C-alpha cells in the first residue's frame, strides 16, 4: 500500500520518532533514507512511502500519534 505523507502538524515534531516510525512501517527504507525523508517532510514537501500491508492499522495509528497527515494512494 502506498501512502503520501503530506505534512506534520506537530508544534515541535520529534524528528527521531518520525525517522523510527518510517523505518518500522515502510518497506525498503533504512535509517539514512528515513532521515532524508523526514527532513523533506518537515520542510513542507510531501513524501511517498510504501507501507508494509501487514502492519497497516498500526502504521496509521503511529502516523496519527506523530500528527502526520497522510493520504492513501493505493
PDB file of N, CA, C and O in Angstrom:
ATOM      1  N   UNK A   1       0.849  -1.161   0.000  1.00  0.00           N
ATOM      2  CA  UNK A   1       0.000   0.000   0.000  1.00  0.00           C
ATOM      3  C   UNK A   1       0.904   1.235   0.000  1.00  0.00           C
ATOM      4  O   UNK A   1       1.900   1.286   0.721  1.00  0.00           O
ATOM      5  N   UNK A   2       0.548   2.217  -0.808  1.00  0.00           N
ATOM      6  CA  UNK A   2       1.326   3.447  -0.877  1.00  0.00           C
ATOM      7  C   UNK A   2       0.615   4.562  -0.120  1.00  0.00           C
ATOM      8  O   UNK A   2      -0.604   4.711  -0.196  1.00  0.00           O
ATOM      9  N   UNK A   3       1.400   5.332   0.605  1.00  0.00           N
ATOM     10  CA  UNK A   3       0.895   6.491   1.321  1.00  0.00           C
ATOM     11  C   UNK A   3       1.644   7.729   0.853  1.00  0.00           C
ATOM     12  O   UNK A   3       2.833   7.682   0.537  1.00  0.00           O
ATOM     13  N   UNK A   4       0.931   8.810   0.821  1.00  0.00           N
ATOM     14  CA  UNK A   4       1.527  10.109   0.549  1.00  0.00           C
ATOM     15  C   UNK A   4       1.495  10.874   1.868  1.00  0.00           C
ATOM     16  O   UNK A   4       0.425  11.269   2.330  1.00  0.00           O
ATOM     17  N   UNK A   5       2.653  11.083   2.470  1.00  0.00           N
ATOM     18  CA  UNK A   5       2.742  11.831   3.723  1.00  0.00           C
ATOM     19  C   UNK A   5       2.741  13.306   3.362  1.00  0.00           C
ATOM     20  O   UNK A   5       3.657  13.788   2.696  1.00  0.00           O
ATOM     21  N   UNK A   6       1.719  14.020   3.800  1.00  0.00           N
ATOM     22  CA  UNK A   6       1.500  15.390   3.358  1.00  0.00           C
ATOM     23  C   UNK A   6       2.207  16.433   4.213  1.00  0.00           C
ATOM     24  O   UNK A   6       2.862  17.334   3.689  1.00  0.00           O
ATOM     25  N   UNK A   7       2.072  16.308   5.527  1.00  0.00           N
ATOM     26  CA  UNK A   7       2.663  17.305   6.419  1.00  0.00           C
ATOM     27  C   UNK A   7       2.681  16.773   7.842  1.00  0.00           C
ATOM     28  O   UNK A   7       2.056  15.761   8.161  1.00  0.00           O
ATOM     29  N   UNK A   8       3.411  17.483   8.682  1.00  0.00           N
ATOM     30  CA  UNK A   8       3.450  17.159  10.107  1.00  0.00           C
ATOM     31  C   UNK A   8       2.883  18.361  10.853  1.00  0.00           C
ATOM     32  O   UNK A   8       3.436  19.459  10.782  1.00  0.00           O
ATOM     33  N   UNK A   9       1.784  18.154  11.563  1.00  0.00           N
ATOM     34  CA  UNK A   9       1.097  19.242  12.237  1.00  0.00           C
ATOM     35  C   UNK A   9       1.554  19.499  13.657  1.00  0.00           C
ATOM     36  O   UNK A   9       0.986  20.354  14.336  1.00  0.00           O
ATOM     37  N   UNK A  10       2.560  18.787  14.121  1.00  0.00           N
ATOM     38  CA  UNK A  10       3.028  18.968  15.496  1.00  0.00           C
ATOM     39  C   UNK A  10       3.743  20.310  15.648  1.00  0.00           C
ATOM     40  O   UNK A  10       4.462  20.748  14.749  1.00  0.00           O
ATOM     41  N   UNK A  11       3.538  20.950  16.788  1.00  0.00           N
ATOM     42  CA  UNK A  11       4.223  22.212  17.059  1.00  0.00           C
ATOM     43  C   UNK A  11       5.737  22.018  17.136  1.00  0.00           C
ATOM     44  O   UNK A  11       6.508  22.815  16.601  1.00  0.00           O
ATOM     45  N   UNK A  12       6.138  20.961  17.803  1.00  0.00           N
ATOM     46  CA  UNK A  12       7.556  20.623  17.936  1.00  0.00           C
ATOM     47  C   UNK A  12       7.731  19.164  17.541  1.00  0.00           C
ATOM     48  O   UNK A  12       7.744  18.288  18.405  1.00  0.00           O
ATOM     49  N   UNK A  13       7.868  18.893  16.243  1.00  0.00           N
ATOM     50  CA  UNK A  13       7.952  17.498  15.790  1.00  0.00           C
ATOM     51  C   UNK A  13       9.202  16.792  16.328  1.00  0.00           C
ATOM     52  O   UNK A  13      10.291  17.364  16.377  1.00  0.00           O
ATOM     53  N   UNK A  14       9.008  15.550  16.722  1.00  0.00           N
ATOM     54  CA  UNK A  14      10.107  14.720  17.224  1.00  0.00           C
ATOM     55  C   UNK A  14      10.733  14.008  16.024  1.00  0.00           C
ATOM     56  O   UNK A  14      10.229  12.987  15.556  1.00  0.00           O
ATOM     57  N   UNK A  15      11.828  14.562  15.545  1.00  0.00           N
ATOM     58  CA  UNK A  15      12.462  14.051  14.330  1.00  0.00           C
ATOM     59  C   UNK A  15      12.897  12.592  14.482  1.00  0.00           C
ATOM     60  O   UNK A  15      12.711  11.791  13.566  1.00  0.00           O
ATOM     61  N   UNK A  16      13.473  12.247  15.628  1.00  0.00           N
ATOM     62  CA  UNK A  16      13.919  10.867  15.838  1.00  0.00           C
ATOM     63  C   UNK A  16      12.749   9.889  15.828  1.00  0.00           C
ATOM     64  O   UNK A  16      12.872   8.783  15.301  1.00  0.00           O
ATOM     65  N   UNK A  17      11.626  10.284  16.401  1.00  0.00           N
ATOM     66  CA  UNK A  17      10.450   9.413  16.423  1.00  0.00           C
ATOM     67  C   UNK A  17       9.888   9.227  15.014  1.00  0.00           C
ATOM     68  O   UNK A  17       9.433   8.138  14.665  1.00  0.00           O
ATOM     69  N   UNK A  18       9.917  10.273  14.214  1.00  0.00           N
ATOM     70  CA  UNK A  18       9.426  10.164  12.839  1.00  0.00           C
ATOM     71  C   UNK A  18      10.336   9.237  12.029  1.00  0.00           C
ATOM     72  O   UNK A  18       9.851   8.395  11.274  1.00  0.00           O
ATOM     73  N   UNK A  19      11.643   9.392  12.186  1.00  0.00           N
ATOM     74  CA  UNK A  19      12.597   8.523  11.488  1.00  0.00           C
ATOM     75  C   UNK A  19      12.353   7.069  11.874  1.00  0.00           C
ATOM     76  O   UNK A  19      12.289   6.195  11.009  1.00  0.00           O
ATOM     77  N   UNK A  20      12.219   6.815  13.162  1.00  0.00           N
ATOM     78  CA  UNK A  20      11.996   5.447  13.651  1.00  0.00           C
ATOM     79  C   UNK A  20      10.689   4.887  13.093  1.00  0.00           C
ATOM     80  O   UNK A  20      10.631   3.723  12.695  1.00  0.00           O
ATOM     81  N   UNK A  21       9.652   5.705  13.063  1.00  0.00           N
ATOM     82  CA  UNK A  21       8.358   5.285  12.544  1.00  0.00           C
ATOM     83  C   UNK A  21       8.466   4.920  11.063  1.00  0.00           C
ATOM     84  O   UNK A  21       7.939   3.891  10.641  1.00  0.00           O
ATOM     85  N   UNK A  22       9.139   5.749  10.278  1.00  0.00           N
ATOM     86  CA  UNK A  22       9.288   5.472   8.845  1.00  0.00           C
ATOM     87  C   UNK A  22      10.049   4.177   8.595  1.00  0.00           C
ATOM     88  O   UNK A  22       9.702   3.421   7.688  1.00  0.00           O
ATOM     89  N   UNK A  23      11.079   3.917   9.385  1.00  0.00           N
ATOM     90  CA  UNK A  23      11.847   2.679   9.236  1.00  0.00           C
ATOM     91  C   UNK A  23      10.967   1.472   9.552  1.00  0.00           C
ATOM     92  O   UNK A  23      11.041   0.451   8.868  1.00  0.00           O
ATOM     93  N   UNK A  24      10.136   1.588  10.591  1.00  0.00           N
ATOM     94  CA  UNK A  24       9.310   0.459  11.021  1.00  0.00           C
ATOM     95  C   UNK A  24       8.148   0.172  10.081  1.00  0.00           C
ATOM     96  O   UNK A  24       7.821  -0.994   9.859  1.00  0.00           O
ATOM     97  N   UNK A  25       7.517   1.198   9.523  1.00  0.00           N
ATOM     98  CA  UNK A  25       6.305   0.966   8.735  1.00  0.00           C
ATOM     99  C   UNK A  25       6.555   0.839   7.248  1.00  0.00           C
ATOM    100  O   UNK A  25       5.700   0.321   6.530  1.00  0.00           O
ATOM    101  N   UNK A  26       7.696   1.295   6.761  1.00  0.00           N
ATOM    102  CA  UNK A  26       7.942   1.332   5.321  1.00  0.00           C
ATOM    103  C   UNK A  26       8.818   0.176   4.880  1.00  0.00           C
ATOM    104  O   UNK A  26       9.714  -0.264   5.602  1.00  0.00           O
ATOM    105  N   UNK A  27       8.541  -0.304   3.684  1.00  0.00           N
ATOM    106  CA  UNK A  27       9.387  -1.352   3.127  1.00  0.00           C
ATOM    107  C   UNK A  27      10.498  -0.699   2.313  1.00  0.00           C
ATOM    108  O   UNK A  27      10.249   0.219   1.531  1.00  0.00           O
ATOM    109  N   UNK A  28      11.719  -1.176   2.504  1.00  0.00           N
ATOM    110  CA  UNK A  28      12.849  -0.674   1.743  1.00  0.00           C
ATOM    111  C   UNK A  28      13.398   0.657   2.210  1.00  0.00           C
ATOM    112  O   UNK A  28      14.112   1.322   1.460  1.00  0.00           O
ATOM    113  N   UNK A  29      13.081   1.067   3.442  1.00  0.00           N
ATOM    114  CA  UNK A  29      13.581   2.338   3.967  1.00  0.00           C
ATOM    115  C   UNK A  29      14.511   2.046   5.140  1.00  0.00           C
ATOM    116  O   UNK A  29      14.116   1.428   6.129  1.00  0.00           O
ATOM    117  N   UNK A  30      15.767   2.508   5.006  1.00  0.00           N
ATOM    118  CA  UNK A  30      16.718   2.355   6.100  1.00  0.00           C
ATOM    119  C   UNK A  30      16.828   3.673   6.855  1.00  0.00           C
ATOM    120  O   UNK A  30      16.134   4.636   6.529  1.00  0.00           O
ATOM    121  N   UNK A  31      17.697   3.722   7.862  1.00  0.00           N
ATOM    122  CA  UNK A  31      17.824   4.922   8.699  1.00  0.00           C
ATOM    123  C   UNK A  31      18.202   6.164   7.899  1.00  0.00           C
ATOM    124  O   UNK A  31      17.631   7.235   8.105  1.00  0.00           O
ATOM    125  N   UNK A  32      19.158   6.027   6.991  1.00  0.00           N
ATOM    126  CA  UNK A  32      19.624   7.186   6.227  1.00  0.00           C
ATOM    127  C   UNK A  32      18.511   7.749   5.345  1.00  0.00           C
ATOM    128  O   UNK A  32      18.300   8.960   5.293  1.00  0.00           O
ATOM    129  N   UNK A  33      17.810   6.866   4.662  1.00  0.00           N
ATOM    130  CA  UNK A  33      16.714   7.313   3.798  1.00  0.00           C
ATOM    131  C   UNK A  33      15.574   7.895   4.633  1.00  0.00           C
ATOM    132  O   UNK A  33      14.952   8.881   4.237  1.00  0.00           O
ATOM    133  N   UNK A  34      15.302   7.288   5.784  1.00  0.00           N
ATOM    134  CA  UNK A  34      14.242   7.796   6.659  1.00  0.00           C
ATOM    135  C   UNK A  34      14.579   9.199   7.164  1.00  0.00           C
ATOM    136  O   UNK A  34      13.693  10.047   7.267  1.00  0.00           O
ATOM    137  N   UNK A  35      15.849   9.450   7.478  1.00  0.00           N
ATOM    138  CA  UNK A  35      16.258  10.792   7.905  1.00  0.00           C
ATOM    139  C   UNK A  35      16.054  11.803   6.777  1.00  0.00           C
ATOM    140  O   UNK A  35      15.576  12.914   7.006  1.00  0.00           O
ATOM    141  N   UNK A  36      16.416  11.411   5.573  1.00  0.00           N
ATOM    142  CA  UNK A  36      16.255  12.292   4.417  1.00  0.00           C
ATOM    143  C   UNK A  36      14.774  12.581   4.156  1.00  0.00           C
ATOM    144  O   UNK A  36      14.394  13.726   3.911  1.00  0.00           O
ATOM    145  N   UNK A  37      13.940  11.533   4.210  1.00  0.00           N
ATOM    146  CA  UNK A  37      12.502  11.710   4.003  1.00  0.00           C
ATOM    147  C   UNK A  37      11.881  12.575   5.095  1.00  0.00           C
ATOM    148  O   UNK A  37      10.984  13.373   4.823  1.00  0.00           O
ATOM    149  N   UNK A  38      12.349  12.420   6.313  1.00  0.00           N
ATOM    150  CA  UNK A  38      11.848  13.222   7.427  1.00  0.00           C
ATOM    151  C   UNK A  38      12.189  14.695   7.227  1.00  0.00           C
ATOM    152  O   UNK A  38      11.357  15.570   7.471  1.00  0.00           O
ATOM    153  N   UNK A  39      13.408  14.963   6.786  1.00  0.00           N
ATOM    154  CA  UNK A  39      13.793  16.347   6.509  1.00  0.00           C
ATOM    155  C   UNK A  39      12.910  16.963   5.433  1.00  0.00           C
ATOM    156  O   UNK A  39      12.484  18.112   5.548  1.00  0.00           O
ATOM    157  N   UNK A  40      12.641  16.190   4.386  1.00  0.00           N
ATOM    158  CA  UNK A  40      11.783  16.672   3.304  1.00  0.00           C
ATOM    159  C   UNK A  40      10.378  16.959   3.828  1.00  0.00           C
ATOM    160  O   UNK A  40       9.793  17.997   3.521  1.00  0.00           O
ATOM    161  N   UNK A  41       9.844  16.035   4.619  1.00  0.00           N
ATOM    162  CA  UNK A  41       8.506  16.201   5.181  1.00  0.00           C
ATOM    163  C   UNK A  41       8.424  17.429   6.086  1.00  0.00           C
ATOM    164  O   UNK A  41       7.466  18.198   6.006  1.00  0.00           O
ATOM    165  N   UNK A  42       9.415  17.609   6.935  1.00  0.00           N
ATOM    166  CA  UNK A  42       9.401  18.736   7.872  1.00  0.00           C
ATOM    167  C   UNK A  42       9.661  20.070   7.175  1.00  0.00           C
ATOM    168  O   UNK A  42       9.335  21.126   7.717  1.00  0.00           O
ATOM    169  N   UNK A  43      10.245  20.027   5.978  1.00  0.00           N
ATOM    170  CA  UNK A  43      10.422  21.243   5.185  1.00  0.00           C
ATOM    171  C   UNK A  43       9.136  21.653   4.482  1.00  0.00           C
ATOM    172  O   UNK A  43       9.058  22.740   3.911  1.00  0.00           O
ATOM    173  N   UNK A  44       8.120  20.778   4.522  1.00  0.00           N
ATOM    174  CA  UNK A  44       6.819  21.122   3.967  1.00  0.00           C
ATOM    175  C   UNK A  44       6.462  20.440   2.657  1.00  0.00           C
ATOM    176  O   UNK A  44       5.413  20.728   2.081  1.00  0.00           O
ATOM    177  N   UNK A  45       7.312  19.542   2.176  1.00  0.00           N
ATOM    178  CA  UNK A  45       7.022  18.818   0.939  1.00  0.00           C
ATOM    179  C   UNK A  45       6.441  17.445   1.246  1.00  0.00           C
ATOM    180  O   UNK A  45       6.744  16.848   2.279  1.00  0.00           O
ATOM    181  N   UNK A  46       5.613  16.954   0.348  1.00  0.00           N
ATOM    182  CA  UNK A  46       5.002  15.631   0.520  1.00  0.00           C
ATOM    183  C   UNK A  46       6.027  14.536   0.222  1.00  0.00           C
ATOM    184  O   UNK A  46       6.963  14.731  -0.553  1.00  0.00           O
ATOM    185  N   UNK A  47       5.826  13.378   0.858  1.00  0.00           N
ATOM    186  CA  UNK A  47       6.723  12.234   0.709  1.00  0.00           C
ATOM    187  C   UNK A  47       5.883  10.999   0.429  1.00  0.00           C
ATOM    188  O   UNK A  47       4.881  10.764   1.104  1.00  0.00           O
ATOM    189  N   UNK A  48       6.283  10.210  -0.560  1.00  0.00           N
ATOM    190  CA  UNK A  48       5.611   8.946  -0.861  1.00  0.00           C
ATOM    191  C   UNK A  48       6.371   7.799  -0.215  1.00  0.00           C
ATOM    192  O   UNK A  48       7.595   7.723  -0.320  1.00  0.00           O
ATOM    193  N   UNK A  49       5.642   6.899   0.456  1.00  0.00           N
ATOM    194  CA  UNK A  49       6.264   5.717   1.054  1.00  0.00           C
ATOM    195  C   UNK A  49       5.402   4.495   0.765  1.00  0.00           C
ATOM    196  O   UNK A  49       4.184   4.593   0.618  1.00  0.00           O
ATOM    197  N   UNK A  50       6.049   3.365   0.687  1.00  0.00           N
ATOM    198  CA  UNK A  50       5.382   2.076   0.522  1.00  0.00           C
ATOM    199  C   UNK A  50       5.268   1.462   1.909  1.00  0.00           C
ATOM    200  O   UNK A  50       6.280   1.225   2.569  1.00  0.00           O
ATOM    201  N   UNK A  51       4.043   1.202   2.357  1.00  0.00           N
ATOM    202  CA  UNK A  51       3.806   0.686   3.700  1.00  0.00           C
ATOM    203  C   UNK A  51       3.635  -0.827   3.636  1.00  0.00           C
ATOM    204  O   UNK A  51       3.016  -1.357   2.713  1.00  0.00           O
ATOM    205  N   UNK A  52       4.184  -1.504   4.616  1.00  0.00           N
ATOM    206  CA  UNK A  52       4.036  -2.945   4.728  1.00  0.00           C
ATOM    207  C   UNK A  52       2.577  -3.234   5.083  1.00  0.00           C
ATOM    208  O   UNK A  52       2.096  -2.782   6.122  1.00  0.00           O
ATOM    209  N   UNK A  53       1.867  -3.978   4.235  1.00  0.00           N
ATOM    210  CA  UNK A  53       0.424  -4.194   4.385  1.00  0.00           C
ATOM    211  C   UNK A  53       0.038  -4.869   5.702  1.00  0.00           C
ATOM    212  O   UNK A  53      -1.014  -4.566   6.265  1.00  0.00           O
ATOM    213  N   UNK A  54       0.853  -5.752   6.183  1.00  0.00           N
ATOM    214  CA  UNK A  54       0.503  -6.490   7.400  1.00  0.00           C
ATOM    215  C   UNK A  54       0.368  -5.563   8.603  1.00  0.00           C
ATOM    216  O   UNK A  54      -0.361  -5.874   9.545  1.00  0.00           O
ATOM    217  N   UNK A  55       1.054  -4.447   8.581  1.00  0.00           N
ATOM    218  CA  UNK A  55       1.037  -3.536   9.727  1.00  0.00           C
ATOM    219  C   UNK A  55       0.273  -2.254   9.430  1.00  0.00           C
ATOM    220  O   UNK A  55       0.529  -1.235  10.072  1.00  0.00           O
ATOM    221  N   UNK A  56      -0.649  -2.269   8.488  1.00  0.00           N
ATOM    222  CA  UNK A  56      -1.269  -1.026   8.036  1.00  0.00           C
ATOM    223  C   UNK A  56      -2.039  -0.301   9.147  1.00  0.00           C
ATOM    224  O   UNK A  56      -1.931   0.921   9.249  1.00  0.00           O
ATOM    225  N   UNK A  57      -2.796  -0.992   9.967  1.00  0.00           N
ATOM    226  CA  UNK A  57      -3.560  -0.294  11.009  1.00  0.00           C
ATOM    227  C   UNK A  57      -2.632   0.305  12.063  1.00  0.00           C
ATOM    228  O   UNK A  57      -2.876   1.415  12.538  1.00  0.00           O
ATOM    229  N   UNK A  58      -1.587  -0.403  12.428  1.00  0.00           N
ATOM    230  CA  UNK A  58      -0.638   0.155  13.390  1.00  0.00           C
ATOM    231  C   UNK A  58       0.170   1.288  12.758  1.00  0.00           C
ATOM    232  O   UNK A  58       0.587   2.216  13.453  1.00  0.00           O
ATOM    233  N   UNK A  59       0.391   1.217  11.450  1.00  0.00           N
ATOM    234  CA  UNK A  59       1.089   2.291  10.742  1.00  0.00           C
ATOM    235  C   UNK A  59       0.273   3.571  10.788  1.00  0.00           C
ATOM    236  O   UNK A  59       0.805   4.646  11.062  1.00  0.00           O
ATOM    237  N   UNK A  60      -1.019   3.453  10.520  1.00  0.00           N
ATOM    238  CA  UNK A  60      -1.892   4.627  10.560  1.00  0.00           C
ATOM    239  C   UNK A  60      -1.926   5.233  11.954  1.00  0.00           C
ATOM    240  O   UNK A  60      -1.902   6.455  12.106  1.00  0.00           O
ATOM    241  N   UNK A  61      -1.982   4.389  12.962  1.00  0.00           N
ATOM    242  CA  UNK A  61      -2.024   4.851  14.352  1.00  0.00           C
ATOM    243  C   UNK A  61      -0.725   5.588  14.707  1.00  0.00           C
ATOM    244  O   UNK A  61      -0.758   6.634  15.354  1.00  0.00           O
ATOM    245  N   UNK A  62       0.412   5.039  14.282  1.00  0.00           N
ATOM    246  CA  UNK A  62       1.700   5.671  14.566  1.00  0.00           C
ATOM    247  C   UNK A  62       1.808   7.031  13.880  1.00  0.00           C
ATOM    248  O   UNK A  62       2.324   7.983  14.466  1.00  0.00           O
ATOM    249  N   UNK A  63       1.328   7.124  12.654  1.00  0.00           N
ATOM    250  CA  UNK A  63       1.374   8.400  11.930  1.00  0.00           C
ATOM    251  C   UNK A  63       0.468   9.439  12.582  1.00  0.00           C
ATOM    252  O   UNK A  63       0.839  10.607  12.696  1.00  0.00           O
ATOM    253  N   UNK A  64      -0.721   9.013  13.010  1.00  0.00           N
ATOM    254  CA  UNK A  64      -1.631   9.950  13.689  1.00  0.00           C
ATOM    255  C   UNK A  64      -1.040  10.430  15.007  1.00  0.00           C
ATOM    256  O   UNK A  64      -1.186  11.599  15.366  1.00  0.00           O
ATOM    257  N   UNK A  65      -0.379   9.544  15.722  1.00  0.00           N
ATOM    258  CA  UNK A  65       0.231   9.904  17.004  1.00  0.00           C
ATOM    259  C   UNK A  65       1.314  10.971  16.809  1.00  0.00           C
ATOM    260  O   UNK A  65       1.491  11.845  17.658  1.00  0.00           O
ATOM    261  N   UNK A  66       2.033  10.893  15.690  1.00  0.00           N
ATOM    262  CA  UNK A  66       3.068  11.875  15.385  1.00  0.00           C
ATOM    263  C   UNK A  66       2.501  13.105  14.678  1.00  0.00           C
ATOM    264  O   UNK A  66       3.250  14.003  14.294  1.00  0.00           O
ATOM    265  N   UNK A  67       1.179  13.143  14.507  1.00  0.00           N
ATOM    266  CA  UNK A  67       0.450  14.236  13.853  1.00  0.00           C
ATOM    267  C   UNK A  67       0.900  14.438  12.411  1.00  0.00           C
ATOM    268  O   UNK A  67       1.054  15.565  11.941  1.00  0.00           O
ATOM    269  N   UNK A  68       1.107  13.318  11.721  1.00  0.00           N
ATOM    270  CA  UNK A  68       1.473  13.358  10.309  1.00  0.00           C
ATOM    271  C   UNK A  68       0.211  13.128   9.489  1.00  0.00           C
ATOM    272  O   UNK A  68      -0.460  12.105   9.627  1.00  0.00           O
ATOM    273  N   UNK A  69      -0.099  14.096   8.637  1.00  0.00           N
ATOM    274  CA  UNK A  69      -1.246  13.976   7.740  1.00  0.00           C
ATOM    275  C   UNK A  69      -0.832  13.137   6.538  1.00  0.00           C
ATOM    276  O   UNK A  69       0.259  13.313   5.996  1.00  0.00           O
ATOM    277  N   UNK A  70      -1.700  12.231   6.127  1.00  0.00           N
ATOM    278  CA  UNK A  70      -1.381  11.341   5.013  1.00  0.00           C
ATOM    279  C   UNK A  70      -2.620  11.097   4.174  1.00  0.00           C
ATOM    280  O   UNK A  70      -3.747  11.349   4.601  1.00  0.00           O
ATOM    281  N   UNK A  71      -2.381  10.598   2.963  1.00  0.00           N
ATOM    282  CA  UNK A  71      -3.469  10.123   2.124  1.00  0.00           C
ATOM    283  C   UNK A  71      -3.057   8.793   1.533  1.00  0.00           C
ATOM    284  O   UNK A  71      -1.882   8.572   1.239  1.00  0.00           O
ATOM    285  N   UNK A  72      -4.023   7.909   1.357  1.00  0.00           N
ATOM    286  CA  UNK A  72      -3.778   6.596   0.786  1.00  0.00           C
ATOM    287  C   UNK A  72      -3.793   6.733  -0.728  1.00  0.00           C
ATOM    288  O   UNK A  72      -4.775   7.203  -1.301  1.00  0.00           O
ATOM    289  N   UNK A  73      -2.711   6.326  -1.376  1.00  0.00           N
ATOM    290  CA  UNK A  73      -2.600   6.425  -2.824  1.00  0.00           C
ATOM    291  C   UNK A  73      -3.132   5.156  -3.465  1.00  0.00           C
ATOM    292  O   UNK A  73      -3.812   5.222  -4.490  1.00  0.00           O
ATOM    293  N   UNK A  74      -2.837   4.005  -2.883  1.00  0.00           N
ATOM    294  CA  UNK A  74      -3.240   2.730  -3.466  1.00  0.00           C
ATOM    295  C   UNK A  74      -3.533   1.733  -2.390  1.00  0.00           C
ATOM    296  O   UNK A  74      -3.890   0.593  -2.686  1.00  0.00           O
TER     297      UNK A  74
END
